[in-house]
Each structure stands twice: as C-alpha cells, then as structure tokens.
Amino acid sequence: MQTAIDSVAAVILAAGMGTRMKSNKAKVLHEIIGRPMVMYVVETARKVVGNNVVLVIGNQADKIKKIVSERTDVIFAIQEKQLGTGHAVLCAQLYIPEHTDQVVILCGDVPLITNYTLMRLIDDHIKAMRDISILAVEIDNPKGYGRILLDEDRNVTGIVEEADATEEQKGIKTINTGIYCVKKDYLFDSLKKIKSDNVQGELYLTDIIGIGYKEGKNIGVLVGTDIEEVIGVNNREDLKKAEIIMRKRLYKTS
C-alpha cells in the first residue's frame, strides 16, 4: 500500500485545555513512557506525510512549541481562543503547504494511532475519490463519543455529538474517532458554512459532514479494526490505559 506523501498534509489538533486531567500541564504534554503524548501523534503523521505536518496549539502554546521543536520539525498554527474543532482547523488553513490537495485531521490526545491505519484511510479515500472519509470504530459502549448517522441507503448523513444526540441516536454503536481525510478545497469551503448553534456554542468540525451530505458530496467511512488505536486521553485513567497499551506494543516489537 502506498500513500501520496507529497499531496497529503496532516493537521493535528492540540490546542485544548484538558481540564479533566486536573493538572497545570497542557494535556498533550502529559507523558507516556517518558515522552509527551503529542510526540507520538506528530511522529506517526510524519511517517505518512513527511514535512507536511501542521500542529494547532493554543493552551500553553509556547511550552508545547518549545518541547516539540526540540524533537522534530513541524509547522505551528495558533488557535488564540478555543472555539471548537472546526475553528481549530480554520486556524491551520494558511499554514497547509500549497502543493497538497488532501488533509488528514488528527487529535493530539489520540497517541496510539498508527501509520498503517492512516495509510489505509488515505488510500481508501483516494481510491474511492471521496470528498470526506471518516475513520470510525464499532464500540459496545459508545457513551461520550460522536455517533455516525446513516440514511436508509447506508450513506453518511452526519455526526452527532453526545451532548446533542437524541436517545435513539445514543444507541448507535458506530462512533467517530475524530480522524478524517478530506479534500483540501472542500474542507475549507465547508468550514466557512458551519455555525455554532449547538449546546457547546462551538464550531464543530463534524458539521462539515452534514453540509457535505446536503450538497451531494462523496462521504464514506473506513471502520478501523483496532479500537485501542483510537483511544482518546481525557483523564489520568485514560493516560494509564494508553501507557499499558504502548508498553505492550514496545514489548511485541522488541
């Protein structure tokens, strides 16, 4: 399997406050086996897209910039105010290399994602000539996650966040991992159309799915095979879980 490294950029969202960590340290700087979790995401992205990596930072931006810069080269974008994931990606727009035409969007607090899965997502996206591809997983207890909505023909119609979901939608077990591959031109065209009329009052990146559906865009889902890869670190318990999984991986490869 090959990926068109030169034509794909990665945007990593790492600007959040991470209040549930109950720490003065920015969430993405919390360590897994002695390394800041954001570095795992950055290094995985670099394996797939080379130098086309944009890291969106906000909370403790200077500290994150210093720590990441000491270890590798990335392009930094600043999100001054945390106004949602859609706004965060908009903050990266000016920094995405011009020669790229696809954008992979990653989360700085999902450190276990592998380059193999990202390459599968990009390959699937390009072969199917999609406008948007979503990485999803099936999970028995989907509480807390955005649910992927399908119409009667199994077309993706949107993603609904837990806070905005109806009781029926909360029963959906196909969940959004927060990882996407999107045609660059369509990404920024659709981001201009999203609104903050939701419970959180934020610009949700997920709203581009509903916009795309209404506009007849080609939207698809790749269901990942490893739920552990897409575990998000939101609190200390998640951090411990991620460290255990990472240690197992290292043991297998040693």
C-alpha positions in Angstrom: 0.0 0.0 0.0 1.3 3.4 -0.9 0.4 6.9 0.2 0.9 10.1 -1.8 3.0 11.8 0.8 3.6 15.0 -1.2 -0.1 15.5 -1.9 -1.3 15.0 1.7 -1.0 17.3 4.7 -1.7 16.4 8.3 -3.4 18.8 10.8 -3.0 17.8 14.4 -5.4 19.5 16.9 -3.5 20.2 20.2 -4.9 23.5 21.5 -7.3 22.3 24.1 -7.3 23.0 27.9 -7.6 19.4 29.1 -9.2 20.4 32.4 -10.2 16.8 33.2 -6.5 15.9 33.6 -6.6 18.1 36.8 -3.1 19.4 36.1 -1.4 22.6 35.3 0.4 20.9 32.5 -1.2 21.1 29.0 -2.9 17.8 28.3 -0.9 16.9 25.2 2.4 17.3 27.2 1.4 14.5 29.7 3.9 11.7 29.2 3.5 8.1 28.0 6.7 6.1 28.7 8.6 9.3 29.4 7.5 11.1 26.1 4.8 13.8 25.7 1.8 12.1 24.1 1.6 14.7 21.3 5.0 13.5 20.0 3.6 10.0 19.2 1.0 11.7 17.0 3.5 14.0 15.4 5.9 11.2 14.6 3.2 9.0 13.2 2.0 11.8 11.0 5.5 12.5 9.8 5.9 8.9 8.7 2.8 9.3 6.5 3.0 12.9 5.1 6.7 13.8 5.7 7.1 17.5 6.4 3.5 18.5 5.7 2.5 18.5 9.4 0.7 21.4 10.9 0.3 21.4 14.7 -2.5 23.6 16.0 -1.6 24.8 19.5 -3.3 27.3 21.9 -3.2 26.4 25.6 0.4 26.7 26.8 1.4 27.3 23.1 4.9 28.5 23.9 5.7 25.5 26.1 4.4 23.0 23.5 6.2 24.7 20.7 9.5 24.6 22.6 9.1 20.9 23.6 8.0 19.7 20.1 10.6 21.8 18.3 13.5 20.3 20.3 12.4 16.9 19.0 11.3 17.4 15.4 10.3 19.9 12.7 6.6 20.8 12.3 4.6 23.8 11.2 2.8 25.6 14.0 -0.5 27.3 13.9 -2.0 29.2 16.8 -5.6 29.0 18.0 -5.9 32.0 20.2 -9.4 31.2 21.6 -10.7 27.6 21.9 -13.8 28.0 19.8 -14.2 24.4 18.7 -12.6 21.8 16.4 -13.9 23.5 13.3 -12.3 26.8 14.3 -9.0 25.0 15.1 -8.8 23.6 11.6 -9.5 27.0 10.2 -6.6 28.3 12.2 -4.3 25.9 10.2 -5.5 26.9 6.8 -2.8 29.4 6.0 -0.1 27.0 7.1 -1.0 24.0 5.0 1.5 23.6 2.2 0.1 24.8 -1.2 1.1 21.7 -3.1 -1.1 19.4 -1.0 -4.7 18.6 -2.0 -5.8 16.2 0.8 -5.8 16.9 4.5 -5.7 14.3 7.3 -7.0 15.6 10.6 -5.7 14.1 13.8 -6.0 14.7 17.5 -3.0 15.4 19.7 -4.6 13.4 22.5 -5.0 10.2 20.5 -1.5 8.9 20.8 -2.0 5.3 19.8 -3.0 5.8 16.2 -0.6 4.0 13.8 0.8 5.0 10.4 -0.6 1.8 9.0 -4.2 2.8 9.8 -3.6 6.4 8.5 -2.2 5.0 5.2 -5.3 2.7 4.9 -7.6 5.7 5.4 -5.8 7.9 2.9 -5.6 5.0 0.4 -9.3 4.2 0.8 -10.2 7.9 0.5 -8.2 8.5 -2.7 -9.3 5.2 -4.4 -12.9 6.0 -3.8 -12.5 9.6 -4.9 -14.2 10.8 -1.8 -14.6 14.4 -0.6 -14.6 13.3 3.1 -13.6 10.0 4.7 -14.2 9.3 8.4 -12.2 6.8 10.5 -14.8 5.0 12.6 -14.9 2.1 15.0 -17.7 -0.1 16.4 -17.9 0.0 20.2 -20.3 -1.7 22.6 -20.5 1.3 25.0 -20.4 4.4 22.8 -21.1 6.9 25.7 -19.2 10.1 25.3 -18.5 9.7 21.6 -19.9 11.3 18.5 -22.3 8.9 16.6 -22.1 8.4 12.8 -25.5 8.9 11.3 -26.5 6.9 8.2 -29.6 7.1 5.9 -31.6 4.1 4.8 -29.1 3.6 1.9 -26.2 3.5 4.4 -24.9 6.9 3.2 -23.2 9.1 5.9 -25.6 11.9 6.7 -23.8 13.5 9.6 -22.2 13.1 13.0 -24.0 14.0 16.2 -22.1 14.7 19.4 -23.2 13.1 22.7 -24.4 16.4 24.1 -26.7 16.9 21.1 -27.8 13.3 20.5 -31.3 12.1 20.9 -32.0 8.9 23.0 -32.3 6.9 19.7 -29.0 8.3 18.4 -27.2 7.5 21.6 -27.9 3.8 20.8 -25.7 3.9 17.7 -22.5 1.9 18.1 -20.6 3.3 15.1 -18.6 6.1 16.6 -16.4 8.9 15.2 -12.8 8.7 16.1 -12.1 12.4 15.3 -9.8 11.3 12.5 -10.6 12.3 8.9 -9.2 12.6 5.4 -10.8 15.5 3.4 -10.2 17.1 0.1 -8.4 20.4 1.0 -10.6 22.7 -1.2 -13.8 21.1 0.1 -12.6 21.2 3.7 -12.1 25.0 3.8 -15.1 25.7 1.7 -17.4 23.8 4.1 -15.8 25.2 7.2 -16.9 28.6 6.2 -20.5 27.4 6.4 -20.6 25.8 9.8 -22.4 27.6 12.7 -22.1 27.5 16.5 -25.8 26.8 17.2 -25.2 23.8 19.5 -25.1 23.1 23.2 -21.4 24.0 23.5 -21.7 27.1 21.3 -18.6 25.9 19.3 -17.8 25.4 15.7 -17.8 21.6 15.3 -15.6 20.2 12.6 -18.1 17.3 12.4 -20.7 19.7 10.9 -18.9 19.5 7.5 -20.4 16.0 7.2 -24.0 17.2 7.3 -23.1 20.1 4.9 -21.4 17.7 2.5 -24.4 15.3 2.6 -26.8 18.1 1.7 -24.5 19.2 -1.1 -24.3 15.6 -2.5 -20.6 15.1 -1.7 -19.0 11.7 -1.7 -18.7 10.8 2.0 -17.5 7.5 3.3 -16.4 5.6 6.4 -13.5 3.3 7.0 -14.2 1.2 10.1 -10.9 0.6 11.9 -10.1 -2.9 13.2 -8.3 -1.9 16.4 -10.4 0.1 19.0 -7.3 0.6 21.1 -5.7 2.8 18.4 -8.3 5.5 18.7 -8.5 5.8 22.5 -8.5 9.5 23.4 -6.7 10.6 26.6 -9.1 12.8 28.6 -8.1 12.0 32.2 -5.5 10.2 34.3 -7.2 6.9 33.9 -7.0 7.1 30.1 -3.4 8.1 30.3 -2.6 4.9 32.3 -4.5 2.8 29.9 -2.6 4.3 26.9 0.7 3.7 28.7 -0.2 0.0 29.3 -1.1 -0.5 25.6 2.1 1.4 24.4 4.3 -0.8 26.6 2.6 -4.0 25.2 3.4 -2.7 21.7 7.0 -2.0 22.5 7.3 -5.4 24.1 6.0 -7.1 20.9 8.5 -5.2 18.7 11.5 -5.7 21.0 
